[in-house]
Amino acid sequence: MNNNLLPIAKEGFSRIGFTILAFIIFAILDLNLLEFLSFLTLLFFVFVYRNPERMLPNLEQMSVVSPVDGILLSIEEVEGEEYAYKLEVNSSYLNVSLLRAPLSSAIENINFKHGARLSHASPLSREINERVELIFKDTHDNKVKVSHILKQSFDEIKLDVITKQNLVQGSRYGLMVNGITTIYLPQNFRVNVSVGQELNASQSLVGYFS
């Protein structure tokens, strides 16, 4: 995924291919309603799996950018020695689904848990929905933990990285269609966003390490 410069993410190829095949078959059989529905489905998949190329803004070395597109729901202080702030971002079907590295770093740990895909409104969604947790660590030993949790979605969370892999800030590392992302930041971090702000992966500055 990191080097995929096509306008569509490769994770969507199979669904788009099957939809095109269905459209052709329905057209041959003159099944107008099904042909129309398959065309709408094709447009939907092309939109969901779009893969825009983004230029990384000129930021300082100690900066952190958003790993996802979405709306910042909350900023909370948390108790603990390793992380002091927790930011929660809501991504919908309208947002670009690609995940991008929040900083130039190595992936210290990946913890993936398969699960359900309940609505975010369900009190059980936080406990049993599919999720993945990644810890990014830069050369100054600064750590950022990112947790992705699915909401109601037709696709699973997909990663294209492994533990210890080095990533450049803004590079693609996975895909999540319709989910919640939580970003955990340490005490030596200055948050530069506000609740309700619309974030764009790799382009919206979250803040800086001090």
N, C-alpha and C positions, 0 to 999 in steps of 0.2 A: 504494500500500500504506500510506503514512503516515497516510491518513485513513480507512482501511477499518475500520469499527467493527462489521462483521458477525462472527458467531461462527465463520465459516469464512473462511480466507484465499482471496482471489480466484484464486490459482494452482491451487487444487484444484477450481474450479468445473467445468471440462471433464471431469475424471475422475469426479467425483461425478455429473455429469449423464449421462454414458455408462453408468455403473453402474446408475443408476435406470432408464434406458431398457432396459438388458438385463434387469433384474429384472422389469419390466412385461411384456416380450416372453416371458420364460420362464414367467411366471405365466399368461399367456394361452394358451401352448402346453402348459401343465400339465407342464412339465419340472421336477419337484420338486427334484432334486439341483442342477441348475444355478440354479434360483431361490434355493435356500438358499445356494449358494456366492456368488452375486452379492450377496445380502443381507449376508453376512459381509464381502465386499470393500467394500461401501458403508460399513459400520461402521468398517472399517480406514481408509478414506480420510477420513472425517469426523474420526476421531481424529488422524490424522497432520497434517491441514491445519487443526486447531483454531486459533482466533485469540483467545486470552484478552486482555481489556483489563487492563492492569496500572497501578497507581498508582506513580509514581516516589517512592521514599523521600526524605525531607528531608535532602539531603546538601550538603556544602560545594561551592562553585563549582569547586574544583580536583579534584573527585573523578572517578574512572573506574569504571564499572560493567561487568558482564559483557555481551558482545554476544550470547551464546548461552546456552541451557539445556544443562547437561551436568555431567560429573564432571571436576574438575581432576586431570589425570594427572601433571603435573610442573611444577616451577618451576626454571629454569636461568639461570645467568649467562652472558652471551654477550660475546664480544670485539668491540669496534667503538666508533666514536665517537658514533654516533647512538642505538643501543639497547643497554641493559645487561642487561635481563631478558627471558626468554621463558617464557610460560605456555601450556601445552597443555591444551585442553579436549576431552573426548570426548562427542559427542552421538549418541544412538541414536534408533531409531524411537519410543521411549517419550517422548522429550523434545519439547517444542513446537519446531517447525522454523523459526519466524520469527527473523530477525536484527534486532538493535536497536542503535542508536548508543551507543557506550561513553561518549561525552562530548558536550557541546554544541560543535559544531565545523563546519568546512567540509571536504569531501572533497578532498584535495589531488591524489590520484592513484588510478586504478582500473586494475588489470592483470588481465585475464580470460584464462584458457587452457583451452580445451576439451580433454578427454582421456578416459582410461578410467575405470572404476569398480571397480577391484580391491579386494579385502579389505584392510583396514589391516594385516593380518598379512603380506601380500606385501611383500617388500623393494622391489619396483618401484612400489608405490603412491605413494610420496613423489615419484617422478620423473615418472610418466606420468598420474596421476589428474587429473580435472578440478579446477580451482582458481581462486580469485579472491583478489586482494590489494588491500586498500584502506588508504590513509593518511589518518587524521583529524588535522586541525590546528586548535587552538583559537585564541582571540584573544591568548593569551599566548605563541604560537609553540610550545606543547607539542605533540608528535606522538605518536600511537599508531598502530602498524601492525597490521592484523588480516588474517590469512590463513585462508581457508576451503578445505579439501580434502575432496572427496567420498570416502566409502568405498563399499561396495556399496549402490547406491541405484537406485530406479526413476525418479527425477526428477533433472533438472539443477539446478545452482545458479542462482537467479534473483535479479536485482537490480532495484530500482525507483528508482535514484538515478543521478545523473550527476556528473562532475567539477565541482568548484567549488560544488556544492550545499551549502547550510547545513542542518544537522540539529540538532534539540534532543535532548539526552540522553534515551535511552530510546525515541526514535521508530523506527518500523520502516523498514528499508531493503532487505530482501531475505528470501530463504528458502533453507534448505538442509536436506534430509532425509537424516539419517544421515551425519555427517561429523566431521572433526577441525578444530578452530579453534586457531590459534596467535596469541597476543597479544604483541606486542613493545613494551616500555616503556623509556623513557630513564633515564639515570643519576639524574635528579632526582625519581625516583618511589619512594614507599614502598609496598611490597606488603603487602596486608592480608588475604590468603587463605592457605590451607594445602592441601597435596596431599591428595587424597581428598575434598575438600569438594564438595558439590553446589551448583552455581551456577544461578541463575535470571536470564535476560536482563533487563536494566534494573533489577533489584532487588538483586542481589548486588554488594556493594562490593568492587572489586578493590584499590583503594588510592587514594592522593592524590599529586598533584604537590607538591613542596616549594617 
